[in-house]
Amino acid sequence: MNRRQFLTAISGGSIAVAGCTQTETEIPGLEPERELWSFQSIDQRRVSTTPAVRDGRVYVGSNDHNVYALAADTGREIWQFETGDEVKSSPTISDETLYIGSLDHHLYALGLDGTERWSVETGDEVFASPTVTAGRVLIGSRDSNLYALESDGGESIWRTYIGGTVRSKATVDSEYVYIGGGDGDLVKLRLDDGTIEWRALTDDRVSVTPTIVDDRVLFADHDGGVYALSRSDGETLWTKGLSDGVASSPTVQDGTVYFGSWDTTIYAVDLETGELRWEVDAYGHVSSTPTIVDGVLYIGDSWGIVYALDPQTGDAYWRFETGNAVNASPTIVDGVAYIASNDGHVYALDVT
């Protein structure tokens, strides 16, 4: 039974949990007519990577081991590239090259025609998504390291031990790299040589992509801690403790920080203080990172619901239901939202 057939009821700000009585209910504000097309992966294997869109094509990875290029207007498959294992890394496109990791331990650089330009083997599975900057690709691995590779050939520039499985995507400025580690810390490194400037310890794994705004870096951990640190020295500016973990990366707009939590809530907090501005109940755990485009916040949850919310109030404009968890972030281009779902589909939704 999939999420389209069975949903828990939310009442009074709570949600039924495993082992408790669950009630089938109608979800208010569903707009299935927004669907323009959907694409199904092989054997409907999960698609949990954030789509990349470039020049009329949608690029996405799947648990069926493939990277796909789809026509943005119809969802027609243009090509597929097979890796050796599941693809949980989201693609990054720079110039005319697509970079993506696979659980087969490799980082791949592909032409936008699907041909392999180069690949590099790391010491273990690659869950993380690559960051491309200043002629280099930064990628974390389950082998606990962050790799800096030349973007045009994959040659090693440096490698730095971060600790634990590195699922976090690196965030960079002109001189430094910020990344989370599986041992429960945020690490600041020099971009040129990988030297560590500081580490800030948290209570659990950090898998989110750090967000840098002005003089601070924002991130969260799997214990429910949300943090704002000084970029210069890693000192804590504020923290917010939640009842469950956070794998949703912070999105910042107009002085407000937006993120979701496994406690089935979407939050908006003040950038300067961390004080709550609003919170909205979701139907499931929220690992998806919010995307804000043209005054609308888009985010998904583990029950397969995609939400379109007012960033000022959290009020829902509409909802769309897929068949399983939406853990990836929606990608919005030219009035269309591209959504990856664990039901094995990529959806295109009209958001005009």
PLY file of the C-alpha trace (Angstrom):
ply
format ascii 1.0
element vertex 352
property float x
property float y
property float z
element edge 351
property int vertex1
property int vertex2
end_header
0.00 0.00 0.00
1.59 3.30 -1.04
1.15 6.84 0.17
-1.54 7.56 -2.41
-3.69 4.84 -0.80
-3.05 5.35 2.90
-2.21 8.45 4.93
-2.14 9.25 8.60
-4.40 11.90 10.04
-3.00 15.01 11.63
-5.06 16.41 14.46
-4.21 19.00 17.08
-0.62 19.26 15.91
0.14 15.54 16.33
0.53 12.63 13.94
0.01 8.91 14.41
3.24 6.95 14.82
4.25 3.36 14.14
2.43 0.92 16.37
-0.49 3.29 16.96
-3.88 3.37 15.31
-3.72 5.19 11.98
-6.69 6.81 10.29
-7.20 7.31 6.59
-8.01 10.91 5.76
-8.37 13.35 2.94
-5.49 15.78 2.62
-6.73 19.35 2.14
-5.49 21.39 -0.77
-4.32 18.53 -3.00
-3.97 19.64 -6.63
-3.15 16.57 -8.76
-3.97 18.54 -11.90
-0.64 20.35 -11.53
1.16 17.26 -12.85
2.55 17.82 -16.35
4.37 14.50 -16.66
6.14 11.82 -14.67
9.07 9.56 -15.50
9.55 6.11 -13.98
12.97 4.64 -13.18
13.81 1.00 -13.85
11.73 -1.27 -11.56
10.50 1.92 -9.87
13.69 2.11 -7.81
13.90 5.13 -5.54
14.82 8.54 -6.89
16.08 10.59 -3.96
18.40 13.10 -5.63
17.64 16.74 -6.32
17.17 17.24 -10.08
19.52 19.54 -12.00
18.03 21.42 -14.95
19.99 22.88 -17.84
18.98 23.90 -21.39
15.71 22.01 -21.53
16.95 18.85 -19.83
16.46 17.40 -16.36
19.29 15.35 -14.86
18.76 13.00 -11.92
20.25 9.88 -10.31
18.39 6.78 -9.12
18.77 3.73 -6.91
18.58 1.68 -10.13
22.28 2.67 -10.55
21.58 5.09 -13.40
21.96 8.77 -14.12
19.19 10.01 -16.40
18.78 12.93 -18.76
15.12 13.72 -19.47
13.41 16.22 -21.74
12.17 18.99 -19.45
8.96 19.52 -21.42
7.81 15.90 -21.77
9.86 13.69 -19.42
11.10 11.63 -22.36
14.34 9.79 -21.61
17.22 11.21 -23.67
19.98 9.05 -22.24
20.99 7.03 -19.22
24.44 6.35 -17.80
24.90 3.26 -15.66
27.15 3.33 -12.59
28.05 0.32 -10.47
25.64 0.93 -7.60
22.85 3.16 -6.29
23.07 6.89 -7.00
22.09 8.95 -3.95
24.28 11.93 -4.86
22.57 14.89 -6.52
24.10 16.04 -9.81
26.03 19.29 -10.10
26.52 20.90 -13.51
29.40 23.27 -14.22
30.13 24.53 -17.72
29.28 21.51 -19.90
30.08 18.78 -17.37
27.82 16.93 -14.93
29.43 15.69 -11.71
27.78 13.00 -9.59
28.74 10.34 -7.04
27.69 6.70 -6.71
27.70 4.09 -3.97
30.17 2.21 -6.21
32.79 4.49 -4.53
33.26 6.71 -7.60
32.80 10.33 -8.56
31.86 10.64 -12.23
32.30 13.54 -14.63
29.92 13.18 -17.58
29.41 15.20 -20.70
25.88 16.51 -21.09
25.49 13.92 -23.85
25.95 11.12 -21.29
29.52 10.17 -22.16
32.00 9.60 -19.36
34.82 12.15 -19.30
36.55 10.78 -16.23
35.91 9.06 -12.92
37.82 8.84 -9.65
37.54 6.10 -7.05
37.33 7.13 -3.40
37.83 4.80 -0.47
34.14 4.01 0.06
30.57 4.86 -0.95
29.77 8.38 -2.14
26.48 9.66 -0.74
27.45 13.32 -0.91
26.79 15.73 -3.74
29.73 17.48 -5.41
30.57 21.16 -5.20
32.42 22.74 -8.13
34.43 25.91 -7.61
37.64 27.54 -8.82
38.61 24.68 -11.14
38.13 21.96 -8.57
35.47 19.48 -7.45
34.89 18.89 -3.75
33.32 15.57 -2.77
32.92 13.71 0.52
33.00 9.94 0.95
32.04 7.29 3.46
35.79 6.81 3.93
35.65 9.96 6.14
37.57 12.16 3.71
36.84 15.28 1.72
38.51 15.21 -1.70
39.50 18.18 -3.83
40.00 17.14 -7.46
40.80 19.01 -10.63
37.51 19.58 -12.42
38.87 18.97 -15.91
40.60 15.64 -15.28
40.00 14.42 -11.74
43.61 14.65 -10.58
43.97 14.94 -6.81
44.69 18.39 -5.36
44.30 17.49 -1.69
42.45 15.15 0.66
41.48 15.95 4.25
40.12 13.65 6.95
36.76 14.96 8.21
35.52 11.98 10.24
32.60 9.59 9.91
30.62 9.23 6.70
30.77 12.57 4.88
27.25 13.01 3.47
27.31 16.80 3.63
27.76 18.83 0.46
30.55 21.37 0.85
29.75 25.09 0.93
32.48 27.48 -0.19
33.39 31.13 -0.23
36.40 32.64 -1.97
38.91 31.14 0.50
37.26 28.53 2.70
35.20 25.34 2.68
32.52 24.47 5.25
31.34 20.87 5.59
29.65 18.56 8.09
31.06 15.26 9.29
29.65 11.95 10.42
31.42 12.25 13.75
29.20 15.20 14.65
31.12 18.33 13.79
31.22 21.19 11.33
34.62 21.76 9.78
36.11 24.87 8.17
39.04 24.25 5.80
41.21 26.29 3.49
40.10 25.90 -0.11
43.63 26.06 -1.52
45.25 23.23 0.47
42.59 21.59 2.70
44.13 22.75 5.97
41.58 22.73 8.80
40.94 26.14 10.38
38.50 24.98 13.07
36.06 22.24 14.10
32.80 22.83 15.96
31.49 19.75 17.79
27.76 18.95 17.90
25.78 16.13 19.48
25.31 13.94 16.39
26.05 13.50 12.69
25.91 16.50 10.37
24.61 15.58 6.92
23.15 18.92 5.83
24.75 21.43 3.49
25.95 24.39 5.58
24.54 27.79 4.66
26.74 30.88 4.90
25.12 34.28 5.38
27.15 37.38 6.15
29.35 36.56 9.18
27.68 33.29 10.13
27.34 29.68 9.05
24.09 27.79 9.67
23.65 24.02 9.89
21.93 21.26 11.88
22.59 17.76 13.25
20.76 14.44 13.57
20.06 15.06 17.27
17.79 18.01 16.49
20.26 20.82 17.06
20.16 23.84 14.74
23.21 26.10 14.96
24.42 29.54 13.93
28.20 29.91 14.28
30.67 32.68 13.62
32.39 31.99 10.31
35.65 33.45 11.56
36.24 31.28 14.64
33.34 28.80 14.94
31.97 30.32 18.12
28.28 29.66 18.78
25.95 32.60 18.11
22.73 30.72 18.84
21.32 27.20 18.94
17.81 25.79 18.72
16.99 22.33 20.05
14.25 20.22 18.46
12.72 16.91 19.52
14.11 14.98 16.54
16.89 15.13 13.98
17.40 17.54 11.10
18.63 16.47 7.66
17.05 19.44 5.89
19.61 22.10 5.01
18.81 25.67 6.10
17.45 28.02 3.45
17.69 31.74 4.21
15.66 34.59 2.77
14.94 38.08 4.10
16.31 37.42 7.57
14.46 34.13 8.08
15.89 30.60 8.22
13.68 27.80 6.87
14.18 24.05 7.41
12.30 20.83 8.14
12.76 18.19 10.82
12.11 14.51 11.43
9.64 15.70 14.09
7.22 16.21 11.14
7.44 20.00 11.28
8.53 22.76 8.92
10.13 25.71 10.73
10.87 29.37 10.13
13.20 31.05 12.64
14.85 34.44 12.93
18.33 34.58 11.38
19.76 36.83 14.10
18.37 35.10 17.19
16.97 31.69 16.23
13.58 32.65 17.68
10.59 30.91 16.15
8.59 32.85 13.57
6.22 30.06 12.58
5.96 26.29 12.41
3.72 24.06 10.29
2.82 20.41 10.80
3.71 18.08 7.93
2.29 14.62 7.28
5.69 12.93 7.69
9.36 13.45 8.49
10.89 16.35 6.58
14.38 15.77 5.15
13.82 17.86 2.03
15.56 21.23 1.88
13.21 24.17 1.23
13.35 25.91 -2.15
11.98 29.46 -2.35
11.12 30.89 -5.77
8.87 33.86 -6.61
7.52 34.15 -3.09
6.62 30.47 -2.64
8.38 27.89 -0.44
8.45 24.33 -1.80
9.34 21.31 0.34
8.57 17.57 0.55
8.05 15.02 3.31
8.35 11.28 3.97
4.67 10.68 3.21
5.22 11.83 -0.35
3.56 15.22 0.00
4.98 18.30 -1.72
3.96 21.57 -0.06
3.73 25.05 -1.56
3.73 27.50 1.36
3.72 31.23 2.01
7.20 31.96 3.44
5.80 34.79 5.55
3.17 32.77 7.39
3.55 29.08 6.54
0.03 29.00 5.10
-0.39 26.40 2.35
-1.18 27.47 -1.19
-1.51 23.86 -2.36
-0.19 20.33 -1.90
0.70 17.53 -4.31
0.85 13.83 -3.44
3.43 11.39 -4.80
3.53 7.69 -3.96
6.40 7.70 -1.45
8.88 9.92 0.38
10.12 13.15 -1.17
13.50 13.60 0.52
15.14 15.57 -2.27
14.65 19.28 -2.78
12.31 20.57 -5.47
13.98 22.30 -8.41
11.97 25.19 -9.89
12.72 26.41 -13.42
10.49 28.53 -15.70
7.32 27.88 -13.75
7.83 24.13 -13.44
8.77 22.21 -10.27
10.80 19.05 -10.83
10.32 16.59 -7.97
12.12 13.30 -7.26
10.24 10.71 -5.20
11.06 7.41 -3.56
8.13 5.94 -5.51
10.61 5.72 -8.39
9.31 8.70 -10.33
10.38 12.18 -11.32
7.44 14.58 -11.50
7.04 17.87 -13.35
4.46 20.19 -11.80
3.00 23.41 -13.15
3.59 26.04 -10.44
2.48 29.11 -12.38
0 1
1 2
2 3
3 4
4 5
5 6
6 7
7 8
8 9
9 10
10 11
11 12
12 13
13 14
14 15
15 16
16 17
17 18
18 19
19 20
20 21
21 22
22 23
23 24
24 25
25 26
26 27
27 28
28 29
29 30
30 31
31 32
32 33
33 34
34 35
35 36
36 37
37 38
38 39
39 40
40 41
41 42
42 43
43 44
44 45
45 46
46 47
47 48
48 49
49 50
50 51
51 52
52 53
53 54
54 55
55 56
56 57
57 58
58 59
59 60
60 61
61 62
62 63
63 64
64 65
65 66
66 67
67 68
68 69
69 70
70 71
71 72
72 73
73 74
74 75
75 76
76 77
77 78
78 79
79 80
80 81
81 82
82 83
83 84
84 85
85 86
86 87
87 88
88 89
89 90
90 91
91 92
92 93
93 94
94 95
95 96
96 97
97 98
98 99
99 100
100 101
101 102
102 103
103 104
104 105
105 106
106 107
107 108
108 109
109 110
110 111
111 112
112 113
113 114
114 115
115 116
116 117
117 118
118 119
119 120
120 121
121 122
122 123
123 124
124 125
125 126
126 127
127 128
128 129
129 130
130 131
131 132
132 133
133 134
134 135
135 136
136 137
137 138
138 139
139 140
140 141
141 142
142 143
143 144
144 145
145 146
146 147
147 148
148 149
149 150
150 151
151 152
152 153
153 154
154 155
155 156
156 157
157 158
158 159
159 160
160 161
161 162
162 163
163 164
164 165
165 166
166 167
167 168
168 169
169 170
170 171
171 172
172 173
173 174
174 175
175 176
176 177
177 178
178 179
179 180
180 181
181 182
182 183
183 184
184 185
185 186
186 187
187 188
188 189
189 190
190 191
191 192
192 193
193 194
194 195
195 196
196 197
197 198
198 199
199 200
200 201
201 202
202 203
203 204
204 205
205 206
206 207
207 208
208 209
209 210
210 211
211 212
212 213
213 214
214 215
215 216
216 217
217 218
218 219
219 220
220 221
221 222
222 223
223 224
224 225
225 226
226 227
227 228
228 229
229 230
230 231
231 232
232 233
233 234
234 235
235 236
236 237
237 238
238 239
239 240
240 241
241 242
242 243
243 244
244 245
245 246
246 247
247 248
248 249
249 250
250 251
251 252
252 253
253 254
254 255
255 256
256 257
257 258
258 259
259 260
260 261
261 262
262 263
263 264
264 265
265 266
266 267
267 268
268 269
269 270
270 271
271 272
272 273
273 274
274 275
275 276
276 277
277 278
278 279
279 280
280 281
281 282
282 283
283 284
284 285
285 286
286 287
287 288
288 289
289 290
290 291
291 292
292 293
293 294
294 295
295 296
296 297
297 298
298 299
299 300
300 301
301 302
302 303
303 304
304 305
305 306
306 307
307 308
308 309
309 310
310 311
311 312
312 313
313 314
314 315
315 316
316 317
317 318
318 319
319 320
320 321
321 322
322 323
323 324
324 325
325 326
326 327
327 328
328 329
329 330
330 331
331 332
332 333
333 334
334 335
335 336
336 337
337 338
338 339
339 340
340 341
341 342
342 343
343 344
344 345
345 346
346 347
347 348
348 349
349 350
350 351
